[in-house]
Amino acid sequence: MNKKNFYIGMGMGVLVGGISAMAMRPKKQRCVKSVVGRTLRTMGDVADSVSGIMGW
């Protein structure tokens, strides 16, 4: 497996997961800035967990 393809696949997975997490949130009147911040923080935590497991 090529590392470039792996990184592209991981990036696409994180992106799609983040978008789906934003779409599945309850439709309350919240500040968009806080929703995006929480989503980015969650995506960062997931990326850190994956990189920690893989030993990067």
C-alpha positions in Angstrom: 0.0 0.0 0.0 1.3 3.4 -0.9 1.6 5.9 2.1 0.2 8.7 0.0 -3.0 6.8 -0.7 -3.3 5.9 3.0 -3.0 9.6 4.1 -5.5 10.7 1.5 -7.9 8.0 2.7 -7.4 9.0 6.3 -8.0 12.6 5.5 -11.1 11.9 3.6 -12.4 9.8 6.4 -11.8 12.5 9.0 -13.4 15.1 6.8 -16.5 13.0 6.1 -16.8 12.1 9.8 -16.6 15.7 10.8 -19.2 16.8 8.3 -21.5 14.0 9.3 -21.1 14.9 13.0 -22.1 18.5 12.2 -25.1 17.3 10.2 -26.3 15.0 13.0 -26.3 17.6 15.8 -29.6 18.7 17.1 -31.0 21.8 15.4 -30.9 24.3 18.3 -30.2 27.9 17.9 -26.5 27.8 18.7 -23.6 30.0 17.6 -22.1 28.4 14.5 -18.7 29.4 15.7 -19.0 27.2 18.8 -20.4 24.2 16.8 -17.5 24.4 14.4 -15.0 24.7 17.3 -16.4 21.7 19.0 -16.4 19.7 15.8 -12.8 20.6 15.0 -11.7 19.8 18.6 -13.4 16.3 18.3 -11.7 15.7 14.9 -8.4 16.7 16.4 -8.9 14.3 19.3 -9.7 11.5 16.8 -6.7 12.3 14.7 -4.4 12.3 17.8 -5.9 8.9 18.9 -5.3 7.3 15.5 -1.8 8.7 15.3 -1.0 7.5 18.8 -2.3 4.0 18.1 -0.2 3.8 14.9 2.9 5.1 16.6 3.4 8.4 14.7 
